[in-house]
Amino acid sequence: MSIQNVRARYRNGVLEPLEAVELDEDEVVYLTVQPEDEDPPVWSMPRTLPDMHDDPDGFIKAIYQARIDGTRPSRQR
């Protein structure tokens, strides 16, 4: 199984997925709870940078441009 980001609603003590999930019956998973109005974790952000292996120069330029634009995710300490 790969990592899935799924929106859910908490109701009556139960998290109800709002999207389809690819899980086997009785499968145990790790769950991170984050309010929807907060910034998504870095690993769940849509990919906006060019692939490092396909275009290394474009990848580096995109990183520096993201720093200039202020779109680079903040570091969590």
DSSP file (Angstrom, degrees, kcal/mol; ACC not computed):
  #  RESIDUE AA STRUCTURE BP1 BP2  ACC     N-H-->O    O-->H-N    N-H-->O    O-->H-N    TCO  KAPPA ALPHA  PHI   PSI    X-CA   Y-CA   Z-CA
    1    1 A M              0   0    0      0, 0.0     2,-0.2     0, 0.0    22,-0.1   0.000 360.0 360.0 360.0 139.9    0.0    0.0    0.0
    2    2 A S        -     0   0    0      1,-0.1     2,-0.1    20,-0.1    20,-0.1  -0.591 360.0 -79.2 -98.7 166.5    1.2    3.5   -0.8
    3    3 A I        -     0   0    0     -2,-0.2     2,-0.4     1,-0.0    -1,-0.1  -0.435  49.0-166.2 -66.3 135.5    0.6    6.6    1.3
    4    4 A Q        -     0   0    0     -2,-0.1     2,-0.6    -3,-0.0    40,-0.0  -0.979  15.3-148.8-124.5 137.4   -2.8    8.1    0.7
    5    5 A N        +     0   0    0     -2,-0.4     2,-0.4    39,-0.1    -2,-0.0  -0.937  28.0 175.5-103.4 119.8   -4.1   11.5    1.8
    6    6 A V        -     0   0    0     -2,-0.6     2,-0.2    13,-0.0    -2,-0.0  -0.986  28.0-133.7-131.7 130.4   -7.8   11.3    2.5
    7    7 A R        +     0   0    0     -2,-0.4    11,-3.2    10,-0.0    12,-0.5  -0.585  33.2 179.8 -75.9 144.3  -10.2   13.9    3.8
    8    8 A A  E     -A   17   0A   0      9,-0.3     2,-0.4    -2,-0.2     7,-0.1  -0.965  24.5-133.6-144.4 159.9  -12.4   12.6    6.6
    9    9 A R  E     -A   16   0A   0      7,-2.5     7,-3.3    -2,-0.3     2,-0.6  -0.956  17.1-138.7-116.1 134.9  -15.2   13.9    8.9
   10   10 A Y  E     +A   15   0A   0     -2,-0.4     2,-0.4     5,-0.2     5,-0.2  -0.837  36.0 158.6 -93.6 120.3  -15.2   13.2   12.6
   11   11 A R  E >   -A   14   0A   0      3,-2.7     3,-1.5    -2,-0.6    -2,-0.1  -0.978  62.2  -9.9-147.7 128.1  -18.7   12.3   13.8
   12   12 A N  T 3  S-     0   0    0     -2,-0.4     3,-0.1     1,-0.3    -1,-0.1   0.862 128.5 -52.0  53.7  40.3  -19.9   10.4   16.9
   13   13 A G  T 3  S+     0   0    0      1,-0.2     2,-0.4     0, 0.0    -1,-0.3   0.601 119.1 103.5  78.1  10.7  -16.3    9.4   17.8
   14   14 A V  E <   -A   11   0A   0     -3,-1.5    -3,-2.7     2,-0.0     2,-0.6  -0.984  66.3-134.7-130.5 136.3  -15.6    7.9   14.3
   15   15 A L  E     -A   10   0A   0     -2,-0.4    -5,-0.2    -5,-0.2    -3,-0.0  -0.800  22.7-161.8 -86.5 123.2  -13.6    9.3   11.4
   16   16 A E  E     -A    9   0A   0     -7,-3.3    -7,-2.5    -2,-0.6    -2,-0.0  -0.929  17.2-128.2-108.6 116.0  -15.5    8.8    8.2
   17   17 A P  E     -A    8   0A   0      0, 0.0    -9,-0.3     0, 0.0     4,-0.1  -0.354  10.6-158.9 -61.1 138.9  -13.5    9.0    4.9
   18   18 A L  S    S+     0   0    0    -11,-3.2     2,-0.3     2,-0.1   -10,-0.2   0.405  77.8  42.8 -96.1  -0.2  -14.9   11.5    2.4
   19   19 A E  S    S-     0   0    0    -12,-0.5     2,-0.1     0, 0.0   -13,-0.0  -0.907 101.2 -81.7-137.9 163.5  -13.1    9.7   -0.4
   20   20 A A        -     0   0    0     -2,-0.3     2,-0.4     2,-0.0    -2,-0.1  -0.409  43.3-156.0 -66.8 142.5  -12.4    6.1   -1.4
   21   21 A V        -     0   0    0     -2,-0.1     2,-1.1     2,-0.1    -1,-0.0  -0.949  15.5-135.6-121.6 144.8   -9.5    4.4    0.4
   22   22 A E        +     0   0    0     -2,-0.4     2,-0.3   -20,-0.1   -20,-0.1  -0.728  54.0 134.8 -99.7  84.2   -7.5    1.5   -0.8
   23   23 A L        -     0   0    0     -2,-1.1     2,-0.2   -22,-0.1    -2,-0.1  -0.967  52.4-124.4-131.9 146.5   -7.4   -0.7    2.3
   24   24 A D    >   -     0   0    0     -2,-0.3     3,-2.0     1,-0.1    -2,-0.0  -0.583  50.8 -82.8 -81.1 153.1   -7.8   -4.3    3.0
   25   25 A E  T 3  S+     0   0    0      1,-0.3    -1,-0.1    -2,-0.2     0, 0.0  -0.322 115.8   8.5 -56.5 135.4  -10.4   -5.2    5.7
   26   26 A D  T 3  S+     0   0    0      1,-0.2    -1,-0.3    -3,-0.1     2,-0.2   0.592  89.6 156.4  66.0  14.8   -9.0   -5.0    9.2
   27   27 A E    <   -     0   0    0     -3,-2.0     2,-0.4     1,-0.0    -1,-0.2  -0.508  37.5-136.4 -70.4 137.5   -5.8   -3.3    7.9
   28   28 A V        +     0   0    0     -2,-0.2     2,-0.3    -5,-0.0    -4,-0.1  -0.821  29.3 175.9 -97.1 133.2   -4.0   -1.2   10.6
   29   29 A V        -     0   0    0     -2,-0.4     2,-0.3    -6,-0.0    -6,-0.0  -0.886  33.4-109.1-132.5 161.4   -2.7    2.2    9.4
   30   30 A Y        -     0   0    0     -2,-0.3     2,-0.4     2,-0.0     0, 0.0  -0.732  35.5-156.9 -86.0 143.4   -1.0    5.2   10.9
   31   31 A L        -     0   0    0     -2,-0.3     2,-0.5     2,-0.0    -2,-0.0  -0.986  12.9-168.8-129.8 127.0   -3.2    8.2   11.1
   32   32 A T        -     0   0    0     -2,-0.4     2,-0.5     2,-0.0    -2,-0.0  -0.968  14.8-151.5-112.0 126.9   -2.2   11.9   11.3
   33   33 A V        +     0   0    0     -2,-0.5    -2,-0.0     2,-0.0     0, 0.0  -0.867  23.8 162.1-104.0 127.3   -5.0   14.3   12.1
   34   34 A Q        -     0   0    0     -2,-0.5    -2,-0.0     4,-0.0     0, 0.0  -0.985  41.6-109.8-144.3 129.4   -4.7   17.9   10.7
   35   35 A P    >   -     0   0    0      0, 0.0     3,-1.6     0, 0.0    -2,-0.0  -0.286  27.8-124.9 -58.6 144.2   -7.5   20.4   10.4
   36   36 A E  T 3  S+     0   0    0      1,-0.3   -29,-0.0     4,-0.0     0, 0.0   0.774 106.1  62.3 -63.5 -27.9   -8.4   21.1    6.8
   37   37 A D  T 3  S+     0   0    0      2,-0.1    -1,-0.3     3,-0.0     2,-0.2   0.528  89.2  86.9 -80.8  -3.4   -7.9   24.8    7.1
   38   38 A E  S <  S-     0   0    0     -3,-1.6    -4,-0.0     1,-0.1     0, 0.0  -0.550  96.0 -85.5 -89.1 160.5   -4.2   24.4    7.9
   39   39 A D        -     0   0    0     -2,-0.2    -1,-0.1     1,-0.1     3,-0.1  -0.373  51.6-109.5 -61.3 140.7   -1.4   24.1    5.3
   40   40 A P        -     0   0    0      0, 0.0    -1,-0.1     0, 0.0     5,-0.1  -0.348  40.5 -91.9 -68.6 154.0   -1.0   20.5    4.1
   41   41 A P    >>  -     0   0    0      0, 0.0     3,-1.7     0, 0.0     4,-0.5  -0.298  39.3-109.3 -61.8 154.2    2.1   18.7    5.1
   42   42 A V  G >4 S+     0   0    0      1,-0.3     3,-1.3     2,-0.2     0, 0.0   0.866 116.2  58.0 -55.4 -40.7    5.0   19.0    2.7
   43   43 A W  G 34 S+     0   0    0      1,-0.3    -1,-0.3     0, 0.0     0, 0.0   0.674 107.0  48.6 -69.0 -14.3    4.7   15.4    1.5
   44   44 A S  G <4 S+     0   0    0     -3,-1.7    -1,-0.3     2,-0.1    -2,-0.2   0.461  83.4 113.2-103.3  -0.6    1.1   15.9    0.5
   45   45 A M  S << S-     0   0    0     -3,-1.3     3,-0.1    -4,-0.5    -3,-0.0  -0.430  78.9 -99.4 -70.4 143.9    1.6   19.0   -1.5
   46   46 A P        -     0   0    0      0, 0.0     2,-0.5     0, 0.0    -1,-0.1  -0.310  44.8-100.5 -60.0 146.7    1.0   18.7   -5.3
   47   47 A R        +     0   0    0      1,-0.2    -3,-0.0    -3,-0.1     0, 0.0  -0.571  53.3 157.7 -74.2 121.6    4.2   18.4   -7.2
   48   48 A T        +     0   0    0     -2,-0.5    -1,-0.2     2,-0.1    -3,-0.0   0.496  47.2  85.6-120.6 -11.3    5.1   21.8   -8.8
   49   49 A L  S    S-     0   0    0      1,-0.1    10,-0.1    14,-0.0     3,-0.1  -0.672  84.9-105.5 -92.3 147.3    8.8   21.4   -9.3
   50   50 A P        -     0   0    0      0, 0.0     2,-0.2     0, 0.0    -2,-0.1  -0.342  51.0 -85.5 -64.2 153.8   10.2   19.7  -12.5
   51   51 A D     >  -     0   0    0      1,-0.2     4,-2.4     2,-0.1     8,-0.2  -0.423  33.1-138.6 -63.7 129.4   11.6   16.2  -12.0
   52   52 A M  T  4 S+     0   0    0      1,-0.2    -1,-0.2     2,-0.2     7,-0.1   0.837 101.3  47.2 -59.1 -35.5   15.2   16.4  -10.8
   53   53 A H  T  4 S+     0   0    0      1,-0.2    -1,-0.2     2,-0.2    -2,-0.1   0.814 113.9  45.7 -80.3 -30.1   16.3   13.6  -13.0
   54   54 A D  T  4 S+     0   0    0      1,-0.2    -2,-0.2    -3,-0.2    -1,-0.2   0.863 134.2   9.1 -79.5 -36.8   14.6   14.8  -16.2
   55   55 A D     X  +     0   0    0     -4,-2.4     4,-2.4     1,-0.1    -1,-0.2  -0.609  63.9 172.9-146.6  78.1   15.7   18.5  -15.9
   56   56 A P  H  > S+     0   0    0      0, 0.0     4,-2.2     0, 0.0     5,-0.2   0.877  84.1  49.8 -59.6 -38.7   18.3   19.1  -13.2
   57   57 A D  H  > S+     0   0    0      1,-0.2     4,-2.4     2,-0.2     5,-0.2   0.918 112.2  47.4 -66.5 -42.1   18.9   22.7  -14.2
   58   58 A G  H  > S+     0   0    0      2,-0.2     4,-2.5     1,-0.2    -1,-0.2   0.868 109.9  54.4 -64.6 -36.4   15.1   23.5  -14.3
   59   59 A F  H  X S+     0   0    0     -4,-2.4     4,-1.9    -8,-0.2    -2,-0.2   0.935 110.3  45.1 -61.7 -47.8   14.8   21.8  -10.9
   60   60 A I  H  X S+     0   0    0     -4,-2.2     4,-2.2     1,-0.2    -2,-0.2   0.915 113.3  50.2 -64.2 -43.9   17.5   24.0   -9.4
   61   61 A K  H  X S+     0   0    0     -4,-2.4     4,-2.6     1,-0.2    -1,-0.2   0.907 109.4  51.9 -60.6 -41.7   16.0   27.2  -11.0
   62   62 A A  H  X S+     0   0    0     -4,-2.5     4,-2.3     2,-0.2    -1,-0.2   0.877 108.0  51.7 -64.6 -37.2   12.5   26.3   -9.7
   63   63 A I  H  X S+     0   0    0     -4,-1.9     4,-1.8     2,-0.2    -1,-0.2   0.952 112.6  44.5 -63.5 -48.9   13.9   25.9   -6.1
   64   64 A Y  H  X S+     0   0    0     -4,-2.2     4,-2.0     1,-0.2    -2,-0.2   0.890 113.2  51.2 -64.4 -38.1   15.5   29.3   -6.2
   65   65 A Q  H  X S+     0   0    0     -4,-2.6     4,-3.0     1,-0.2    -1,-0.2   0.891 106.9  53.9 -65.6 -38.3   12.4   30.9   -7.8
   66   66 A A  H  X>S+     0   0    0     -4,-2.3     5,-1.7     1,-0.2     4,-1.1   0.874 107.8  51.0 -62.9 -36.5   10.2   29.4   -5.1
   67   67 A R  H  <5S+     0   0    0     -4,-1.8    -1,-0.2     2,-0.2    -2,-0.2   0.919 112.5  45.7 -65.4 -42.8   12.5   31.0   -2.5
   68   68 A I  H  <5S+     0   0    0     -4,-2.0    -2,-0.2     1,-0.2    -1,-0.2   0.915 114.8  47.2 -65.5 -43.5   12.2   34.4   -4.2
   69   69 A D  H  <5S-     0   0    0     -4,-3.0    -1,-0.2    -5,-0.1    -2,-0.2   0.671 108.3-124.6 -72.6 -17.4    8.4   34.0   -4.6
   70   70 A G  T  <5S+     0   0    0     -4,-1.1    -3,-0.2    -5,-0.2    -4,-0.1   0.704  77.7 120.2  78.4  20.1    8.0   32.9   -1.0
   71   71 A T      < +     0   0    0     -5,-1.7    -4,-0.2    -6,-0.2    -5,-0.1   0.421  36.7 114.3 -95.5   1.1    6.2   29.7   -2.0
   72   72 A R  S    S-     0   0    0     -6,-1.1    -9,-0.0     1,-0.1     0, 0.0  -0.546  78.3-107.3 -71.1 132.8    8.8   27.5   -0.4
   73   73 A P        -     0   0    0      0, 0.0    -1,-0.1     0, 0.0     2,-0.1  -0.316  37.5-110.2 -60.0 141.9    7.3   25.6    2.6
   74   74 A S        -     0   0    0      1,-0.1     2,-0.3    -3,-0.1    -3,-0.0  -0.389  33.5-104.8 -71.7 153.0    8.5   26.8    6.0
   75   75 A R        -     0   0    0     -2,-0.1     2,-0.5     2,-0.0    -1,-0.1  -0.614  29.3-140.7 -79.4 135.2   10.8   24.6    8.0
   76   76 A Q              0   0    0     -2,-0.3    -1,-0.0     1,-0.1     0, 0.0  -0.826 360.0 360.0 -95.7 131.9    9.1   22.9   10.9
   77   77 A R              0   0    0     -2,-0.5    -1,-0.1     0, 0.0    -2,-0.0   0.386 360.0 360.0-112.5 360.0   11.2   22.7   14.1
